[in-house]
Amino acid sequence: MEHSCAQLMDMPDEILLFILTKLTNIEVLYSLIGVNVELDKIASDPVFTNHLTLMKCSSNGDIYPLAKSILDRFCLQILPKIQHQINWLNLELLSMKRILLAGYYPNLRGFGLFIVEPETVAHLFVEEDHFGHTVKNRISTLIITLSDKEKKIFSRSRMKTICTRVFTIFTNLICLKFYPYSDIYINFVERLTFNQPREYVTFSSSTLTQLYINVETFNDCLYLLDGRFQQLHTFYVNALISTPPLSTIPNTAELINLKCFSLTCDIGIGFYEESLVSLLHRMSNLEELSLYTSICRFSHGKTFIDGNNLKHDIIYHMSKLKKFMFSIHSDILIDQSISLPSNEDIQRTFEDLKDYQIISYVDYFPKENIGQCHIYSYPSRMIYYHNLTNSFPGGLFKFVHRVLIYDERPFEYEFFIRIAKAFPFLKMLTIENRSPQLNEDNQNLPIIEYPHLIHLDLASAHDNYIEQLLVNTKTCLSNYIHLVISYRSLQRVTHNFTRHTMRVNCAKVKYLYVCDKSDVPEQFHVYFPYVKNF
């Protein structure tokens, strides 16, 4: 070891720093702190001490505490020595309290909490001694990330308690993020009984300028913008469903400090003028706006949202707007009383918006008696793409991880090639199409790869698309797939779990959810060797 240290110390500091940056900060500090004065100096460089992640993260996203021996050394020897240099800590909850009590951390300004064990959350934000009186008053940025493995367990009431207590404990908080967006949607506006008044969670902050959060309803979004965060500058919100605005929520005050607003709504907004437009008209000083939503316009006489709506309802009301990104689906009834617009008609409404590259396409579904128009700015930063049809013009969507494809016309092989190219980081794919493929001669076409796919929903798919995704001569899937499917369909396409060309992809399925579960033959478990939940 002494010989190795001597060789290290013979190198110039710049080269040694460059070599050590190939290791993690934890590896550098654990290996070099305490060896000698010179190595202490190198390891204590801000590049290794400013930002620490004191936990382990597996390749599939699972979070674990550091090994006890490593944690002991950090808490007893390393953290007390470098505490004044630490600006940021990423912590998991099991070892968080011990790490925070291991030093004074005079320059700590923020940390990320990775929540794995739901039982720990129950008292985390109630017992303030977890954070210490000195640490909690200095924290300006807090990021809370829910583990992918456990996030479904967190109840809304528990998450609501977290939000309420955060603003009580961290009195100087500037930025709060629930990141990345999880499946926990917080409901701040409680509906009690029919004849009882609605009850609200009460909290506020005079310092918060940035908020990134999921809420259950559009009313929860309005609730957070009722004046309780007067300094709010940036607001990113993901709402699960749209609701008509409640008269009991103040919804008229100007949001003069808001400069950046992003709204994502998973389920279509049915009250476009009353909710969305009304809210945006309160944001006259907005400089950046992002809208990713669907809008249902099923009243007779209503037509698609187009460029005229964007101009008259939004752009003309925001004189300071510099950046506008959007992805808007609008659905209408096929109504004989109105002229049904074509895609060319929609494109003409954008002709005078020269600063934007805007893509649009229109589909009509006679069986459902509805029409759909999708308009979006490009390049796009949308995070999901819903109701993608055969009219999809292609492009590159690096930020989209979730796609739902739907049509009454069949999806052919070439369509799936376009999907794989357009969404290189696709993680979740849902297919809703009962129409069989017309062209079955695909022998000379390339195998399609989805290297990041982890969730595949084929419950509403024709057998042709199940074959398309599970036959290994057509598609190559990643490992550890979550598969949602009809058992009868699965039984048919696998020839009762004997078809050899489907064994490779089926062996990559880790979780299987079937819509019509039945007794399974013995060969089923050979076909799905890693499925434990069936």
C-alpha positions as CSV (number, residue, x, y, z in Angstrom):
1,M,0.0,0.0,0.0
2,E,2.8,2.4,0.9
3,H,4.4,1.7,-2.5
4,S,1.1,2.4,-4.3
5,C,0.6,5.6,-2.4
6,A,4.1,6.7,-3.3
7,Q,3.4,6.1,-7.0
8,L,0.2,8.1,-6.7
9,M,1.9,11.0,-5.0
10,D,4.5,11.2,-7.8
11,M,1.8,12.3,-10.2
12,P,0.9,16.0,-10.7
13,D,-2.3,16.9,-8.8
14,E,-4.2,17.7,-12.1
15,I,-3.6,14.2,-13.5
16,L,-4.4,12.5,-10.2
17,L,-7.6,14.4,-10.0
18,F,-8.5,13.4,-13.5
19,I,-7.9,9.7,-12.7
20,L,-9.9,9.8,-9.5
21,T,-12.9,11.4,-11.1
22,K,-13.4,8.1,-12.9
23,L,-14.4,6.7,-9.5
24,T,-17.4,7.6,-7.4
25,N,-17.0,10.2,-4.7
26,I,-17.7,7.6,-2.1
27,E,-14.9,5.3,-3.4
28,V,-12.5,8.2,-3.4
29,L,-13.3,9.4,0.1
30,Y,-13.5,5.9,1.6
31,S,-10.1,4.9,0.1
32,L,-8.0,8.0,0.6
33,I,-9.2,10.1,3.6
34,G,-7.0,9.4,6.5
35,V,-4.1,7.7,4.5
36,N,-1.8,10.7,4.6
37,V,-1.9,14.5,4.5
38,E,-1.4,14.8,0.8
39,L,-4.1,12.3,-0.1
40,D,-6.4,14.0,2.4
41,K,-5.9,17.2,0.5
42,I,-6.6,15.6,-2.9
43,A,-9.7,13.7,-1.6
44,S,-11.0,16.8,0.1
45,D,-11.2,18.7,-3.2
46,P,-14.6,20.2,-3.8
47,V,-15.1,17.9,-6.9
48,F,-15.4,15.0,-4.4
49,T,-17.0,16.6,-1.4
50,N,-19.6,19.2,-2.7
51,H,-22.2,16.6,-3.7
52,L,-22.4,13.2,-1.9
53,T,-24.7,10.2,-2.5
54,L,-24.5,8.1,0.6
55,M,-26.4,5.1,-0.5
56,K,-26.3,2.3,-3.1
57,C,-28.4,2.2,-6.2
58,S,-28.8,-1.0,-8.3
59,S,-29.1,-1.1,-12.0
60,N,-32.9,-1.7,-11.8
61,G,-33.4,1.3,-9.5
62,D,-33.5,-0.3,-6.1
63,I,-32.0,1.8,-3.3
64,Y,-30.0,0.3,-0.4
65,P,-28.1,1.7,2.6
66,L,-24.3,1.6,2.5
67,A,-22.7,-1.4,4.1
68,K,-22.4,-1.0,7.9
69,S,-18.5,-0.9,7.8
70,I,-18.6,1.9,5.2
71,L,-21.3,3.8,6.9
72,D,-19.4,3.6,10.3
73,R,-16.2,5.0,8.7
74,F,-18.1,7.8,7.0
75,C,-20.0,8.8,10.2
76,L,-17.1,8.5,12.6
77,Q,-14.1,9.7,10.5
78,I,-14.9,11.1,7.1
79,L,-18.0,13.3,7.4
80,P,-16.7,15.2,10.5
81,K,-13.5,16.0,8.5
82,I,-15.2,17.3,5.4
83,Q,-18.5,18.5,6.8
84,H,-17.8,22.2,6.0
85,Q,-17.4,21.4,2.3
86,I,-20.6,19.5,1.7
87,N,-23.3,21.4,-0.2
88,W,-25.6,18.6,-1.1
89,L,-26.5,15.1,0.3
90,N,-28.5,12.3,-1.4
91,L,-29.7,10.0,1.4
92,E,-32.0,7.0,1.9
93,L,-34.1,7.0,5.0
94,L,-32.7,4.1,6.9
95,S,-29.3,5.8,7.5
96,M,-30.4,9.5,7.1
97,K,-30.7,10.4,10.7
98,R,-27.3,9.0,11.6
99,I,-25.6,10.8,8.7
100,L,-27.2,14.1,9.5
101,L,-26.2,13.9,13.1
102,A,-22.6,13.0,12.2
103,G,-21.7,16.6,11.4
104,Y,-22.8,20.2,11.6
105,Y,-22.7,20.8,7.8
106,P,-22.5,24.6,7.9
107,N,-22.7,24.9,4.0
108,L,-25.4,22.3,3.4
109,R,-28.1,23.9,1.2
110,G,-30.1,20.9,-0.1
111,F,-30.6,17.2,-0.2
112,G,-32.4,14.5,-1.9
113,L,-34.4,11.9,0.1
114,F,-34.9,8.5,-1.5
115,I,-38.0,6.9,0.1
116,V,-38.0,3.1,0.1
117,E,-39.6,2.0,3.3
118,P,-43.1,3.4,3.7
119,E,-43.1,2.7,7.5
120,T,-40.2,5.2,7.9
121,V,-42.2,7.9,6.1
122,A,-45.0,7.8,8.7
123,H,-42.9,9.6,11.3
124,L,-40.1,11.1,9.2
125,F,-41.6,14.6,8.8
126,V,-43.2,14.6,12.3
127,E,-40.0,14.1,14.3
128,E,-38.0,17.2,13.5
129,D,-34.9,15.9,15.3
130,H,-34.3,13.8,12.1
131,F,-33.0,17.0,10.5
132,G,-31.6,19.0,13.5
133,H,-32.4,22.6,14.2
134,T,-29.3,23.9,12.4
135,V,-29.7,21.8,9.2
136,K,-33.4,22.3,8.7
137,N,-33.1,26.1,8.7
138,R,-30.4,26.2,6.0
139,I,-32.1,23.8,3.5
140,S,-33.2,25.7,0.4
141,T,-33.8,22.8,-2.0
142,L,-35.4,19.5,-1.2
143,I,-36.0,16.6,-3.7
144,I,-38.2,13.7,-2.6
145,T,-38.0,10.6,-4.8
146,L,-40.2,7.6,-4.3
147,S,-38.8,4.2,-5.0
148,D,-40.2,2.6,-8.1
149,K,-40.4,-0.7,-6.2
150,E,-42.6,0.7,-3.3
151,K,-44.3,3.8,-4.5
152,K,-47.7,2.2,-4.9
153,I,-47.8,1.6,-1.1
154,F,-47.7,5.3,-0.2
155,S,-51.2,6.5,0.7
156,R,-52.4,9.9,-0.4
157,S,-53.0,10.9,3.2
158,R,-49.4,10.0,4.1
159,M,-48.1,12.1,1.1
160,K,-50.3,14.9,2.2
161,T,-48.8,14.8,5.6
162,I,-45.4,15.0,4.1
163,C,-46.3,18.1,2.1
164,T,-47.8,19.8,5.1
165,R,-44.9,19.1,7.4
166,V,-42.2,20.0,4.9
167,F,-43.2,23.7,5.0
168,T,-43.3,23.6,8.8
169,I,-39.9,22.1,9.2
170,F,-38.0,23.7,6.4
171,T,-38.8,27.4,7.0
172,N,-36.4,28.7,4.3
173,L,-37.3,26.3,1.5
174,I,-36.9,27.8,-2.0
175,C,-37.3,24.7,-4.2
176,L,-39.4,21.5,-3.6
177,K,-39.4,18.7,-6.1
178,F,-41.2,15.4,-6.1
179,Y,-38.9,14.0,-8.7
180,P,-39.1,12.1,-10.9
181,Y,-42.9,12.3,-11.3
182,S,-44.2,9.3,-9.5
183,D,-47.6,7.5,-9.5
184,I,-48.5,9.2,-6.2
185,Y,-51.0,12.0,-6.9
186,I,-51.7,14.2,-3.9
187,N,-55.3,15.2,-3.2
188,F,-55.3,18.5,-1.3
189,V,-59.0,19.2,-1.6
190,E,-60.8,16.5,0.5
191,R,-64.4,15.7,-0.4
192,L,-66.1,14.6,2.9
193,T,-69.8,13.9,2.7
194,F,-72.5,15.4,0.4
195,N,-73.7,18.0,2.9
196,Q,-70.4,18.8,4.6
197,P,-68.1,21.6,3.4
198,R,-64.8,20.7,1.7
199,E,-61.8,20.7,3.9
200,Y,-58.4,22.0,2.9
201,V,-54.9,21.1,3.9
202,T,-53.4,24.3,5.4
203,F,-49.8,25.3,4.7
204,S,-48.0,28.2,3.0
205,S,-44.5,29.5,2.4
206,S,-43.2,33.0,2.0
207,T,-39.9,31.8,0.5
208,L,-40.9,29.0,-2.0
209,T,-40.1,30.0,-5.6
210,Q,-40.0,26.6,-7.3
211,L,-42.5,23.7,-7.0
212,Y,-42.6,20.4,-8.9
213,I,-45.5,18.2,-7.8
214,N,-48.2,15.7,-8.8
215,V,-51.8,16.4,-7.8
216,E,-54.9,14.3,-8.2
217,T,-57.3,16.9,-9.7
218,F,-57.1,20.2,-11.5
219,N,-58.7,21.8,-8.4
220,D,-55.7,20.8,-6.4
221,C,-53.6,22.8,-8.9
222,L,-55.9,25.8,-8.4
223,Y,-55.6,25.3,-4.7
224,L,-51.8,25.6,-4.8
225,L,-52.2,28.8,-6.7
226,D,-54.6,30.5,-4.4
227,G,-52.0,32.9,-3.0
228,R,-50.3,30.7,-0.4
229,F,-47.0,30.8,-2.3
230,Q,-46.8,34.5,-3.1
231,Q,-43.2,34.3,-4.4
232,L,-43.7,31.3,-6.7
233,H,-41.7,31.8,-9.8
234,T,-41.7,28.2,-11.4
235,F,-44.5,25.7,-11.1
236,Y,-44.4,22.3,-12.7
237,V,-47.6,20.3,-12.0
238,N,-48.9,16.9,-13.2
239,A,-52.7,16.5,-12.6
240,L,-54.3,13.1,-12.9
241,I,-57.8,14.2,-13.8
242,S,-59.7,17.4,-14.8
243,T,-62.5,18.7,-12.6
244,P,-64.8,21.7,-12.9
245,P,-63.3,24.6,-10.8
246,L,-64.7,24.9,-7.3
247,S,-66.1,28.3,-6.4
248,T,-64.7,27.9,-2.9
249,I,-61.1,28.1,-4.2
250,P,-59.9,31.7,-4.9
251,N,-59.3,31.7,-8.6
252,T,-59.1,35.4,-9.6
253,A,-55.9,36.8,-8.2
254,E,-53.1,37.7,-10.6
255,L,-50.1,35.5,-10.4
256,I,-47.7,38.3,-11.0
257,N,-44.5,36.5,-9.9
258,L,-45.1,33.4,-11.9
259,K,-42.6,33.3,-14.9
260,C,-42.6,29.6,-15.7
261,F,-45.6,27.2,-15.7
262,S,-45.9,23.6,-16.9
263,L,-49.1,21.6,-16.8
264,T,-49.4,17.9,-17.6
265,C,-52.9,16.3,-17.3
266,D,-53.2,12.6,-17.9
267,I,-56.9,12.5,-18.4
268,G,-58.7,14.9,-20.7
269,I,-59.7,18.4,-19.5
270,G,-63.5,18.7,-20.0
271,F,-63.7,22.4,-18.9
272,Y,-61.3,24.1,-21.3
273,E,-62.6,27.7,-21.1
274,E,-63.7,27.5,-17.4
275,S,-60.6,25.9,-16.0
276,L,-57.5,26.0,-18.2
277,V,-58.0,29.3,-20.1
278,S,-59.3,31.0,-16.9
279,L,-56.1,30.0,-15.0
280,L,-53.8,31.0,-17.8
281,H,-55.3,34.5,-18.0
282,R,-54.1,35.1,-14.4
283,M,-50.4,34.6,-15.6
284,S,-49.9,37.8,-17.5
285,N,-46.1,37.9,-16.7
286,L,-45.4,34.4,-17.9
287,E,-42.2,33.9,-19.9
288,E,-42.2,30.1,-20.4
289,L,-45.3,27.9,-20.8
290,S,-45.6,24.2,-21.3
291,L,-49.0,22.4,-21.8
292,Y,-49.2,18.7,-22.3
293,T,-52.8,17.6,-22.1
294,S,-56.0,16.2,-23.7
295,I,-59.1,18.3,-24.1
296,C,-62.6,16.7,-24.4
297,R,-65.0,18.8,-26.5
298,F,-68.0,16.5,-26.7
299,S,-70.6,19.3,-26.7
300,H,-72.5,19.6,-30.0
301,G,-71.0,22.3,-32.3
302,K,-67.5,22.1,-30.7
303,T,-64.5,21.5,-32.9
304,F,-60.8,20.9,-32.4
305,I,-58.3,23.1,-30.5
306,D,-56.2,24.7,-33.2
307,G,-53.9,27.7,-33.8
308,N,-56.8,30.2,-33.5
309,N,-57.5,28.9,-30.0
310,L,-53.8,29.1,-29.0
311,K,-53.6,32.7,-30.3
312,H,-56.8,34.1,-28.9
313,D,-57.0,32.2,-25.6
314,I,-53.3,32.1,-24.7
315,I,-50.6,33.9,-26.7
316,Y,-52.3,37.3,-27.1
317,H,-52.8,37.5,-23.3
318,M,-49.1,36.9,-22.5
319,S,-47.0,39.8,-23.9
320,K,-43.9,38.6,-22.1
321,L,-44.1,35.0,-23.4
322,K,-40.8,33.9,-24.9
323,K,-41.1,30.1,-25.0
324,F,-44.3,28.0,-25.6
325,M,-44.1,24.3,-25.8
326,F,-47.3,22.2,-26.0
327,S,-48.8,18.9,-26.9
328,I,-52.6,19.1,-27.1
329,H,-55.0,16.3,-28.0
330,S,-58.6,17.4,-28.6
331,D,-61.5,15.0,-29.0
332,I,-64.8,15.9,-30.6
333,L,-68.0,14.1,-31.5
334,I,-68.5,13.4,-35.2
335,D,-71.3,15.9,-35.6
336,Q,-73.2,16.5,-38.8
337,S,-74.0,20.1,-37.7
338,I,-70.3,21.2,-38.2
339,S,-67.8,20.9,-41.0
340,L,-65.2,18.4,-39.9
341,P,-61.8,19.9,-40.4
342,S,-58.9,18.2,-42.3
343,N,-55.3,18.3,-41.2
344,E,-54.7,20.9,-43.9
345,D,-57.4,23.1,-42.3
346,I,-55.7,22.8,-38.9
347,Q,-52.3,23.6,-40.3
348,R,-53.6,26.8,-41.9
349,T,-54.5,28.2,-38.5
350,F,-50.8,28.2,-37.6
351,E,-49.5,30.1,-40.6
352,D,-48.9,33.3,-38.8
353,L,-47.1,31.7,-35.9
354,K,-43.7,31.8,-37.6
355,D,-41.7,31.4,-34.4
356,Y,-43.0,27.8,-33.8
357,Q,-42.5,24.5,-35.6
358,I,-45.9,22.9,-35.1
359,I,-46.9,19.3,-36.1
360,S,-50.6,18.3,-36.4
361,Y,-52.6,15.3,-37.6
362,V,-56.3,14.5,-37.6
363,D,-58.1,11.2,-37.3
364,Y,-61.7,10.2,-37.4
365,F,-62.9,6.9,-35.8
366,P,-66.4,6.0,-37.3
367,K,-66.9,3.0,-34.9
368,E,-66.5,5.3,-31.9
369,N,-68.1,8.3,-33.6
370,I,-65.3,10.6,-32.4
371,G,-62.6,12.7,-34.0
372,Q,-59.1,13.4,-32.7
373,C,-56.6,16.1,-33.5
374,H,-53.1,16.2,-32.1
375,I,-51.1,19.5,-32.3
376,Y,-47.6,19.8,-30.8
377,S,-44.6,22.0,-30.9
378,Y,-41.4,20.4,-32.2
379,P,-38.8,19.5,-30.9
380,S,-40.9,18.2,-28.1
381,R,-40.2,17.7,-24.4
382,M,-43.5,15.7,-23.7
383,I,-43.0,12.8,-21.3
384,Y,-45.8,10.6,-22.6
385,Y,-47.5,10.2,-25.9
386,H,-51.2,9.0,-25.8
387,N,-53.5,7.9,-28.6
388,L,-50.8,7.7,-31.2
389,T,-52.3,6.5,-34.5
390,N,-51.2,5.4,-37.9
391,S,-51.2,9.0,-38.9
392,F,-48.2,9.6,-36.6
393,P,-45.7,11.5,-38.8
394,G,-42.6,10.3,-37.0
395,G,-39.8,12.4,-35.5
396,L,-37.5,11.9,-32.4
397,F,-38.9,12.1,-28.9
398,K,-36.1,11.5,-26.4
399,F,-38.1,12.4,-23.3
400,V,-41.1,10.2,-23.9
401,H,-41.0,7.0,-21.8
402,R,-44.7,6.1,-22.1
403,V,-46.7,5.5,-25.2
404,L,-50.3,4.4,-25.9
405,I,-51.1,3.5,-29.5
406,Y,-54.7,3.3,-30.6
407,D,-56.5,3.0,-33.9
408,E,-59.4,1.4,-35.7
409,R,-57.1,0.7,-38.6
410,P,-54.5,-2.1,-38.3
411,F,-50.9,-1.4,-37.3
412,E,-48.5,-3.0,-39.8
413,Y,-44.9,-4.1,-39.2
414,E,-43.4,-0.9,-40.5
415,F,-45.4,1.1,-38.0
416,F,-43.6,-0.6,-35.1
417,I,-40.3,0.1,-36.7
418,R,-41.2,3.8,-36.7
419,I,-42.3,3.6,-33.1
420,A,-38.9,2.1,-32.0
421,K,-37.0,4.8,-33.9
422,A,-39.1,7.7,-32.7
423,F,-39.0,6.7,-29.0
424,P,-35.5,5.4,-28.3
425,F,-36.0,5.4,-24.5
426,L,-39.5,3.9,-24.4
427,K,-40.2,2.2,-21.1
428,M,-44.0,1.6,-21.2
429,L,-46.0,0.6,-24.2
430,T,-49.8,0.1,-24.4
431,I,-51.6,-1.2,-27.5
432,E,-55.3,-0.7,-28.0
433,N,-56.3,-2.1,-31.4
434,R,-58.6,-5.0,-32.3
435,S,-58.1,-4.9,-36.1
436,P,-55.9,-7.7,-37.5
437,Q,-52.8,-6.9,-39.5
438,L,-53.3,-7.1,-43.3
439,N,-49.7,-7.8,-44.4
440,E,-48.3,-11.0,-42.8
441,D,-45.3,-11.3,-45.1
442,N,-42.6,-9.8,-42.9
443,Q,-39.8,-12.2,-43.5
444,N,-37.2,-9.7,-44.8
445,L,-37.9,-6.9,-42.3
446,P,-35.4,-6.3,-39.4
447,I,-35.9,-7.4,-35.8
448,I,-37.3,-4.4,-33.8
449,E,-35.5,-3.6,-30.6
450,Y,-36.9,-2.0,-27.5
451,P,-33.9,-1.9,-25.2
452,H,-35.5,0.1,-22.3
453,L,-39.0,-1.4,-22.4
454,I,-40.1,-2.6,-18.9
455,H,-43.9,-2.5,-19.1
456,L,-46.0,-3.9,-21.9
457,D,-49.8,-3.8,-21.9
458,L,-51.5,-6.0,-24.5
459,A,-54.8,-6.5,-22.7
460,S,-56.8,-4.7,-25.5
461,A,-54.6,-5.9,-28.4
462,H,-55.5,-8.2,-31.3
463,D,-53.5,-11.5,-31.3
464,N,-51.4,-10.2,-34.2
465,Y,-49.9,-7.5,-32.0
466,I,-49.2,-9.9,-29.3
467,E,-47.3,-12.0,-31.8
468,Q,-45.6,-8.9,-33.1
469,L,-44.2,-8.1,-29.7
470,L,-43.5,-11.5,-28.3
471,V,-42.1,-13.5,-31.3
472,N,-38.3,-13.2,-31.1
473,T,-37.8,-13.1,-34.9
474,K,-39.9,-9.9,-34.9
475,T,-39.1,-8.1,-31.7
476,C,-36.2,-8.1,-29.2
477,L,-37.3,-7.1,-25.7
478,S,-35.2,-6.0,-22.7
479,N,-35.2,-8.1,-19.5
480,Y,-37.6,-7.9,-16.6
481,I,-40.8,-7.0,-18.5
482,H,-44.1,-6.4,-16.8
483,L,-46.7,-7.9,-19.1
484,V,-50.4,-7.2,-19.0
485,I,-52.4,-9.5,-21.2
486,S,-55.5,-11.7,-21.6
487,Y,-54.8,-15.3,-20.6
488,R,-56.9,-16.7,-23.4
489,S,-55.0,-14.5,-25.9
490,L,-51.7,-15.6,-24.5
491,Q,-52.8,-19.2,-24.6
492,R,-53.8,-18.9,-28.3
493,V,-50.7,-17.1,-29.6
494,T,-48.3,-19.4,-27.7
495,H,-50.1,-22.5,-28.9
496,N,-50.8,-23.4,-25.3
497,F,-47.3,-22.5,-24.2
498,T,-45.5,-24.7,-26.8
499,R,-44.5,-22.2,-29.5
500,H,-40.7,-22.0,-29.7
501,T,-40.4,-18.6,-31.4
502,M,-42.0,-16.9,-28.3
503,R,-40.0,-18.6,-25.6
504,V,-37.1,-16.1,-25.7
505,N,-39.2,-13.0,-25.0
506,C,-41.6,-14.7,-22.6
507,A,-38.6,-15.8,-20.6
508,K,-37.9,-12.1,-20.1
509,V,-41.2,-11.5,-18.3
510,K,-40.8,-10.9,-14.6
511,Y,-44.3,-9.9,-13.6
512,L,-47.4,-11.2,-15.4
513,Y,-50.9,-9.7,-15.0
514,V,-53.7,-11.5,-16.8
515,C,-57.3,-10.2,-17.2
516,D,-59.0,-13.6,-17.1
517,K,-56.8,-15.8,-14.9
518,S,-57.3,-19.6,-15.3
519,D,-55.7,-22.8,-14.2
520,V,-52.4,-23.1,-16.1
521,P,-50.7,-26.2,-17.6
522,E,-47.4,-27.4,-16.3
523,Q,-45.5,-26.0,-19.4
524,F,-46.7,-22.5,-18.5
525,H,-44.0,-22.3,-15.7
526,V,-41.3,-23.4,-18.2
527,Y,-42.4,-20.7,-20.6
528,F,-42.3,-18.0,-17.9
529,P,-39.5,-19.2,-15.6
530,Y,-39.1,-15.9,-13.7
531,V,-42.8,-15.1,-13.1
532,K,-43.3,-15.3,-9.3
533,N,-46.7,-13.6,-8.9
534,F,-48.9,-16.0,-10.9
